[in-house]
Amino acid sequence: MTRFVFNTAATLDGFLADPDHSLTWLFDVAGGTPDAPEHADHFGTFLEGIGVTVLGSSTYEWLLRETGALQDPAAWTDAISGKPAFLFTSRDLPVPDGADLTVVSGAVEDELEAIRARAGDRDVWLMGGGDLVGQFADAGSLDEIQVSVAPVTLGAGQPLLPRRLGADRLRLSGVEQRGQFAHLTYRVGA
Ligand SMILES: NC(=O)c1ccc[n+]([C@@H]2O[C@H](COP(=O)([O-])OP(=O)(O)OC[C@H]3O[C@@H](n4cnc5c(N)ncnc54)[C@H](OP(=O)(O)O)[C@@H]3O)[C@@H](O)[C@H]2O)c1
């Protein structure tokens, strides 16, 4: 059955990006990219189980900026790991030529059926940001959180998951050291 999985890197103090939406803090950590040896096999295995990705517009705009995918549409496929994607935005944002990107807006409940259909018998990768993932949690559609905690604190930035989920809803199901990162897996209950 399709699961909704939030998989991300975050700082020790719970941020996905700095206040300016920069990820330099992440790339400054040894092994701070998904293709680094300490992550590559795990990330490859994770991707094999993913049928579709979901992202918010700040994350999307970051990917466009970093990859230049509007100028080089082939770069989009790499940026999104070859998966179809659903983009949540209320704006009319540019889309790389040929990108398999479904642009949606509004309540996540209204999109769940379409997202599940694109996932097929695989899982949904919720890339972020944190509030969008929180909207899926609010809708009862967040099954697992995988977070690679970097040895960095920022003090401020874009939050990992700005919701209150108590210990009655989160169960730690995995702890692994991956180089300088602590990779934590939590099952999310109703
Ligand atoms: N550390 C990591 O591995 C990692 C992973 C993911 C993301 N990131 C970074 O973390 C930051 C996250 O930024 P963010 O917190 O602003 O989150 P985001 O989810 O990427 O973007 C938020 C924006 O998405 C749009 N949106 C969200 N929900 C919507 C809905 N239901 N309907 C329509 N539009 C909706 C809204 O913008 P508009 O409607 O104005 O477009 C909203 O302001 C980014 O800088 C990203 O690059 C880091």
The ligand as a Tripos MOL2 file, in Angstrom:
@<TRIPOS>MOLECULE
LIG
   48    52     1     0     0
SMALL
NO_CHARGES

@<TRIPOS>ATOM
      1 N1         17.2290   20.1260    3.8750 N.am      1 LIG1
      2 C1         16.6260   19.5320    2.8630 C.2       1 LIG1
      3 O1         16.9670   18.3880    2.4960 O.2       1 LIG1
      4 C2         15.4590   20.2220    2.2360 C.ar      1 LIG1
      5 C3         14.3870   19.4810    1.7560 C.ar      1 LIG1
      6 C4         13.3000   20.1520    1.2290 C.ar      1 LIG1
      7 C5         13.3090   21.5450    1.1660 C.ar      1 LIG1
      8 N2         14.3790   22.2230    1.5950 N.ar      1 LIG1
      9 C6         14.4010   23.7030    1.5780 C.3       1 LIG1
     10 O2         13.5640   24.1160    2.6410 O.3       1 LIG1
     11 C7         12.8920   25.3020    2.2690 C.3       1 LIG1
     12 C8         11.4110   25.0780    2.4660 C.3       1 LIG1
     13 O3         10.7460   26.2330    2.1760 O.3       1 LIG1
     14 P1          9.2610   26.5020    2.7000 P.3       1 LIG1
     15 O4          9.2100   26.2560    4.1490 O.co2     1 LIG1
     16 O5          8.8790   27.8440    2.1680 O.co2     1 LIG1
     17 O6          8.3840   25.3510    2.0260 O.3       1 LIG1
     18 P2          7.8680   24.9190    0.5680 P.3       1 LIG1
     19 O7          6.8020   23.9070    0.8580 O.co2     1 LIG1
     20 O8          8.9700   24.5070   -0.3080 O.co2     1 LIG1
     21 O9          7.1750   26.2170   -0.0540 O.3       1 LIG1
     22 C9          6.0920   26.8270    0.6070 C.3       1 LIG1
     23 C10         5.2120   27.4920   -0.4270 C.3       1 LIG1
     24 O10         4.5320   26.5000   -1.2160 O.3       1 LIG1
     25 C11         3.2350   26.9830   -1.5740 C.3       1 LIG1
     26 N3          2.2470   26.1010   -0.9570 N.ar      1 LIG1
     27 C12         2.3650   25.3270    0.1670 C.ar      1 LIG1
     28 N4          1.2190   24.6650    0.4090 N.ar      1 LIG1
     29 C13         0.3590   25.0120   -0.5710 C.ar      1 LIG1
     30 C14        -0.9840   24.6460   -0.8710 C.ar      1 LIG1
     31 N5         -1.6730   23.7950   -0.1050 N.pl3     1 LIG1
     32 N6         -1.5610   25.1870   -1.9820 N.ar      1 LIG1
     33 C15        -0.8760   26.0600   -2.7650 C.ar      1 LIG1
     34 N7          0.4070   26.4230   -2.5340 N.ar      1 LIG1
     35 C16         1.0040   25.9230   -1.4430 C.ar      1 LIG1
     36 C17         3.1240   28.3990   -1.0080 C.3       1 LIG1
     37 O11         3.7090   29.3240   -1.9270 O.3       1 LIG1
     38 P3          2.9930   30.0090   -3.2050 P.3       1 LIG1
     39 O12         1.5440   29.6250   -3.2030 O.co2     1 LIG1
     40 O13         3.2360   31.4600   -3.0100 O.co2     1 LIG1
     41 O14         3.7440   29.4750   -4.3830 O.co2     1 LIG1
     42 C18         4.0830   28.3230    0.1740 C.3       1 LIG1
     43 O15         4.5390   29.5850    0.5970 O.3       1 LIG1
     44 C19        13.2920   25.5980    0.8380 C.3       1 LIG1
     45 O16        14.3170   26.5560    0.8320 O.3       1 LIG1
     46 C20        13.8320   24.2910    0.3160 C.3       1 LIG1
     47 O17        14.8010   24.4660   -0.6890 O.3       1 LIG1
     48 C21        15.4390   21.5950    2.1540 C.ar      1 LIG1
@<TRIPOS>BOND
     1     1     2 1
     2     2     3 2
     3     2     4 1
     4     4     5 ar
     5     4    48 ar
     6     5     6 ar
     7     6     7 ar
     8     7     8 ar
     9     8     9 1
    10     8    48 ar
    11     9    10 1
    12     9    46 1
    13    10    11 1
    14    11    12 1
    15    11    44 1
    16    12    13 1
    17    13    14 1
    18    14    15 2
    19    14    16 1
    20    14    17 1
    21    17    18 1
    22    18    19 2
    23    18    20 1
    24    18    21 1
    25    21    22 1
    26    22    23 1
    27    23    24 1
    28    23    42 1
    29    24    25 1
    30    25    26 1
    31    25    36 1
    32    26    27 ar
    33    26    35 ar
    34    27    28 ar
    35    28    29 ar
    36    29    30 ar
    37    29    35 ar
    38    30    31 1
    39    30    32 ar
    40    32    33 ar
    41    33    34 ar
    42    34    35 ar
    43    36    37 1
    44    36    42 1
    45    37    38 1
    46    38    39 2
    47    38    40 1
    48    38    41 1
    49    42    43 1
    50    44    45 1
    51    44    46 1
    52    46    47 1
@<TRIPOS>SUBSTRUCTURE
     1 LIG1         1 GROUP 0 **** ****
